[in-house]
Amino acid sequence: MLSLNQIRFLGEMSVFAALFATLGFLFLADRVDIIPVSNLFDSSVTTIEDTVSVRSVVVPLFVLFLLISGAGLVQTPVKQSQLTIDDDRYETITWIERYSERNPRPPGGDYVFSGWGRNRVDNYFVNGQSRSYQYAQDNYLPFISSTDPRTWYGRLSSNGVEFIITRDLDAEFPDHSMHTRLHEHWGTASIDMRGLGHYRAIYASSGVDTRSTLSSKV
């Protein structure tokens, strides 16, 4: 609904947005003493030359405009990079999508459990349910930091979690943490640890680091 409203009223709202942006720019110019905005609405002042020279206004205004627009130019590629899905992630989520189609689950039983920053995208591809990342935001970090796989298996199963996605992280995790056991050891047993019987590794991305994204089936 929000997207429909944005599309429907984008043209009409752009006029008002431009008006308020212009007023905001003028008042900012007034705050930094480039141009006295109050005089623009004073009937006793006939022209801008009555207060300040044109040259002393135009150049500072242009510099102020460059500073404001420059900040937007810097932020645009940053925001775009935050929204971009890397190749490893795309390979993984499309593979899970195909897997889910071949192995259908009841509605609500194919949730993708992943870091909240990409959780909505992951679930959009797999099950079309991308309205919220709240569950992932509240539980993903505690899960990968936990050393209690049995308790978490019960929690995830009761909430319809079918897939878990892990990836390389800069943070250090203990050897017995879920992140290390799933991502580094793929849930298998080692000399001092039992295997994760309730978790099964089903896919690893084909990037330079094949463990960069691992999907485990609960």
Secondary structure, DSSP 8 states (H G I E B T S, - for coil): -HHHHHHHHHHHHHHHHHHHHHHHHHHHHHHTTSS-HHHHT-TT--SGGGTS-HHHHHHHHHHHHHHHHHHHHHHHHHHHHHH---HHHHHHHHHHHHHHHHS---TT--EEE--HHHHHHHHHHHTS--S--HHHHHHHHHHHH-S-HHHHHHHHHHTTEEEEEEE--SS---TTSHHIIIIITTT--BTTB---TT-EEEEE--SSSTTSEEEEE-
